[in-house]
Amino acid sequence: MILKEKIEEVAKLMRIELDDHVVYLDRVQKMIEYFDILDEADVESEKLSVQELPIKNLREDKHIPYEERIIDTLKNYKGNYIRAPKMI
């Protein structure tokens, strides 16, 4: 069971301001229940199939020079700065 105090503590550690902690109680509880289901899955006996390729079958790396300045082709480039999308 997840307690409101734990959500407040984690939010404080992550420096996230939450108006209503109760909203997140159900979501966190569902995530933990899903992790419990994953923990119960028996994957110890599963064999992973990995396809190995010899190095001679890989393509050769080639350097292709790019004549333009890449930074000049960016849409949000202004002076010495690149404008990034807003983070919420």
Residue, then its C-alpha position, 0 to 999 in steps of 0.5 A: m500500500i502506498l501512503k500519501e507521505k511517501i508520494e510527498e517525500v518522493a515529490k520533494l526529493m525530485r523537486i516536483e510540486l504536486d497540488d493533490h497527492v491523492v490523485y497519484l496514490d492510485r496510479v502508483q499503486k497500479m504500477i507497483e501491482y504491475f511490477d509484482i506481476l512482472d516479478e512473479a513471471d518465471v524468466e529464469s529458464e528462458k533462453l535468449s536467442v541472439q543472432e551473431l554476425p561476423i565482423k566481415n558481414l558488417r558494412e564499412d564505415k565511410h566518412i561523408p563530409y557535410e559542407e553546410r554548417i548544421i547549426d545554421t540549418l536549425k529552425n530555432y537558432k538565433g545568434n549563439y542560442i538554440r531555442a528548445p521546446k518548453m518543458i512542463 
